[in-house]
Amino acid sequence: MKKTPIHSCLALAALLLAALPGRAADNNTLTAAERSDGWRLLFDGSSLSGWRGLKSPAPGAGWKVVDGAIVRVAKSGDLLTVDEFGDFELSIEWKVEDATNSGILYRVSLDENQTYLTGPEYQILDNIQGGDRFNPKHLAGALYDLAAPPKDFTHPVGSWNQTRIVVRGWHIQHWLNGEKIVDVDLASPEGRSLKMHSKFNAMPRFATLAQGHIALQNHDNSVSFRNIRIRELPGSP
């Protein structure tokens, strides 16, 4: 069949669409520039290599790799990185289903029975139907039970959200879909006051470790994660 101008245009459109950022072929990869800037992948897009359970060297059975994402498909323990991190910048994408509750915890110890006993949490939630939605400090992006986001920046349920977490010392920044929503230093008088007036006041090792594991929380309903990348940062001056 002889090609017409419209066929040529359709072919060009298909090529341009395939090249758009965020398509499956581009996920869970790093560019040469990102590698040069110190980024490394925590998820290879096809396996749970580099991940473990809290009390087991193997990931819980409820975590699976589905279509290039880590997905909580059944009740399971939290999923933790094998490696530990001190000061870091983490970039990760996530999406939820109706009423999902999950989180990303950091500087977590393997020595406790729950990840939240040591690690602060970036809350992940369906802000419309999630059971935890009535407390502003429990909404998506919050520094859980400590600092609330100023407004809801989440994308609709079933859509991917982009998170950035920056930790230097105990100065914590949370970003959601390009917006900085939390900026707190837990070592400051303000930060210590926030802890004192939260549930974490009864947890003596909470937010005390210089380094620890990153954890993806097992809670309610399905949550998916992809494009998980991290770079370690120089220590605070």
Steps between C-alpha positions, in 0.01 A plus 500: 500500500635838405571729795296818514580813699253393769676164538832679542350731763354206694834320496678811626240545774550141613875552522459821699252333737740213561769750594293681764644494856325263738418234243572141603824482303636803687406390850746363755801629308763768548654733249876546480456847651305360796768240565762774484300695758517204740157345448453124528196281448345316794266303272606339172146476362488121490597354840511568873878474503634737766185475714417301814250469784536659844578171673577287195775529238235417239217737398151416625287292263246780466743715300525426127644661188212573261541689171823667606382603847531367855142425607350403833260227384422336834550549873868484576769664712666824396755486218845641584816579310791270574726805511497777760513873433588809701450837327329446166267619229238244397281519192212255461166469319192339654133442434216374715160339461184601688557537877870405485720591796878451476819693553872541442709482817869579531793447737325186620670251734472121465516471879139600571176311431348783292664737254320806642668457838819646352419645157302816415237447232401672178129420502335345194122511497189517288402841636137454388413161649796401719400435859781724626383806305339689790827609662692756288830355630397163353431618143714402201845653519482581870787432736269255670344629823752787509450744210211541257516600133352846430247355250423190297744470209421135417397381157177297467492144631658266245737770372871519574628753753861617526664528841832648606642466849813687610661423837808683635564436867141514625403779263226337293332623182206326335398581144189382314448546127749785486378684811694523826246411767708430814817672624582404860814448707416238762816589693389862545288624795200512264566145382542368853170665592327333206628163616398569861141563391475196272465128554877470451568656839459149644759356260850584630692390189276684252700734273827440685704290254772653283425246229258220429291314245227639276168318537187475287209452734253214496165638622162511324423406137728509200784744444751507213851648484738559210793719394658467844833679498723645767819698537696538819576855610800643684445531874356822633758772574 
